[in-house]
Amino acid sequence: MFFKALLLSFAIESGFVSGGLFNYSARNVEWQDIGALYASLDATASLGAAYIGGEMISYFTPRSLIDYSPFQMTFIARAGFNFGNIKR
């Protein structure tokens, strides 16, 4: 008999995005040529080869040290099977 377990994984990431990819200059003109900040939350649950997961990414600019203005939220959902080098 094989041992089966539900595996949960979670990741938090934050950082800085530089460049003109996002339209954030209307929110805070002081950050117009600098970039934007982001935070990402990722979670996955797997049982054997099957997995299901998702990710939320929020982009924002600071108005002050404790006040931030978000301007985009991205949601990603994933589900499938993982057989080593092959994901379906």
N, C-alpha and C positions, 0 to 999 in steps of 0.2 A: 504494500500500500504506500502510495506517495504522500508526502506531507504537503498540504496546501495551506497557504496563508494569504490573507489580504494585506497587501503592502501599501502604505500611504506615504506620500512624499509631498513636501511643501517647500517653496522657495520664495524669498523676498529679495527684491533687487531695487536699488535706486541709483540715479545717476544724472548726468548732464548731457543734453543733446545740443550740439552746436551746428549752426548753419541755417539756411533759409527754407528748410523743409516744412516747417509748421508756421501757421499764421497766428503768431502770438503778439505781434507788435501793438495791436489795438488795446490789449489788456494792460500792458505795462511798457511804455515807450523807453524806459531806462534799460530794458533788456532786449531792445530791438536788434542790436547787432551782436549780442552776446550768445543767446540761445535759450533753451528751456530746460526745466527739470522734469524728471519722470520717476514714477514708482511702479513696480510690477509685482503682482502676486500670482504665483503659479502653484497649482495643486494637481496631483495625479494619484489615482487609486488603481491597483492592478491585482488581479487574481489569476495566477498561472500566466498564460500568454495574453489574456484579455486585459485591456486598460481603458480607463476613461479619465478625462482630465479637462482642465480649463485654465485660462489665464486672463487677468485684468490688468491693463496698462493705463495709467493716468498721466497726462502731460499737463504741466502747470508752470506759472511764473510767480515769483514772490512779490507781494505788495509791501510787506514789512517782514520783520523777523518771525512773527507768529501768524501772519495773514497771507494766504496763497490764493491765486486765482486759476482754477483748472479751466482748460479750454478744449480738451479732447479726452474721451474715454474709449478704449478699444477692448472688446470682449472676444475671446477665442475659445472654442470648444473642440475637444479632440476625443475620439473613441476608435478602438481598433484592436488589432492583434499584433504582438511582437514575437517573432520567431528568430531571435538573434540578429542576423544581418538583414532580415526582411521584416518590414513593417507594413501592415495592410490595414 
